[in-house]
Amino acid sequence: MSESFPLEELRALLNKAKAVDKYCYQFGAKSHQYQWNPPASVEEVEEFEQKIGVRLPEEYRDFLLLAGNGGAGPYYGLFSLQKILYWLEDDIDFKKEPVLYPGIEIPQEYYEDEDEDKYKYKYEDEDEELDDEEYDCAHMIDDEEQENDSETEGEDYLQGCIPIGSQGDSYFMYLLLSGPNEGRVVYVESELTYVFFPREQGFLAWYKRWLREVSGGYHIFWFGTNLDGDEDELRERYQNTTDKDEKRLILSSMEKFPVLSAASKAWIVEAAQEYIHESNTRWLLGFLPTKELDAFLEQRWALGLYDGIIWEIYDVRNRYRGSEEETWAFLDHWGKRIMKVLPQISQEHWYIAFEMFKKRPWLKLRDVAGLLDIVGEKEKPTLLRTFGTFPDAVANLDVFLKELEERENLELLNAALLAVPVVKDETLLAALERVCEELDEELRRSYDLVFRNARAMAEHVRDEFINPQLLGIMRPRRIFLQIDDEINLKVNEKHETGGIAVHPFIALVIQECFGGLPATPQEWDQTLLEIKTLILEIKNWHLCVDGSTHWTYIVPPNKNIPLKKPYYYALGDWSLIGRMQNLERLVIEHLCIEDFSFLAECKNVETLSLCNTNFSDCRLLLKLPKLKKVDLSLCRLEHEHVLETLQTSGIEIER
């Protein structure tokens, strides 16, 4: 152990940091509470070193022995030796000299690929590809190709270093054990998408800096990535360098100070002029006071740097330093100007402008819809999707109806399906039904996503006709089958005229009541005659997928007993109930029924419950000659005068 180890200095800094951040607001502080673990014993350290085959760097070793075996530290704190062992990978050789060094560039080939080399590296993020079973008509599906790459394995790059703390998620702090950078800390993402060396040359310098910055009340969410030093030191450093990257880093490092001095503010305003011609100054604008920010943007506008200004306005809109009224005036001022020069701005930036200004009263979709005629093919789907978020999209439905007729550019068609507002409109519903009908089988297989989204959107719009959301009334459930079940039951196949439709849920209830399904048409005819009571109400065991919406996916009836002509399965068709000639009691509760006209055939029904269904036309009840009691509670009723007539006839009505 070193006699020069600054234990008392560290302890004093730690106590000061704890006092300044007494509520543990700094990132990760609540996990360590500014407390060291008890120091490790010499035996514990030596046992650890024996396991990894390397003596620990002296500064870190002394910290473990004299200060604490982990505990207070940057981010979520420092690991104990036991925690380090937990995170170690078995196949890493700690005795080898580290591969990582300041300035290293991980080769782009470094990520795992089964068909090529063992290791390759990938920079951009991609979403997982969903299984076919996860696609159903309750969810709209985006049109981007999605892949699930193999997990990256980067153990070779981690040789010669150990993890000493977590930064959250898959980010860790490592310590190099040997070589020219022995004792330095490096930040590493577990798949090597991020490698960063703080500038401090050793563990103690890095650790002391963290304590100083916490004690100073600095903003240090991503500690160590900016520069050390106070305001005066950073300003002097800026004056003494000509390196542009260094200058940028110095300016961005000023963000760590909770309050800037007048001298620093004036210096930043002056320094900003060096960057006035750059395409992107988003990193700088947060430092400029309101007046100077406005002047800076005006200078850039005069230079025609419109692409950059769109992003800059987007960044500063939520931190504009004026009153709320001044903030809106700021957005309106720049928004109206940006809209006038929009054709001169890169098309991929248009959606940023619309995102900011689409809710301002002066911007109407009709005013910008013509951009669809001049936008490039690549950007048109994104632009269309953006138009779908405009507050007045419903009033401009024709913009989307035109694109729903697209059949060659399927990406654009899919964008139209995802963008069009859900509204009760016959023309819209017809357009969506045409999409479903005109996508042939081959096309469905090659681009099934469009077909599924068309079906989903058609059902959403159909909801507005038969099952709209009403305030204060729980929305009745609409019944669906998952796509594989539809295929197995041949639900979507065309059937001969005069066939008898069987709703899958009715079949499921019959299967429960009779211990199985009828096997022949004759058995079906007989079974329908035997039914005197039919209760259609969703139970937990009926559910295949228990979603949070009113769209309910049920388990299918026995698919091993196919229906024979003239019977066939059909979703949305409940007419089979009208063939139950001896039905006396009918209970349909909490369900959306696409068509209640079958009630006219229920001549023997005496008790009827339609509680919390979408039943509305009370005139249908006049066609039930034996009706004695009806429950219409939580229904959306029309022609309610009929109920008075029924009550005078002695029929008991609950509503």
Order of alpha helices (4+ residues) and beta strands (2+ residues): alpha-alpha-alpha-alpha-alpha-beta-beta-beta-beta-alpha-alpha-alpha-alpha-alpha-alpha-alpha-alpha-alpha-alpha-alpha-alpha-alpha-alpha-alpha-alpha-beta-alpha-beta-alpha-alpha-beta-beta-beta-beta-beta-beta-beta-alpha-beta
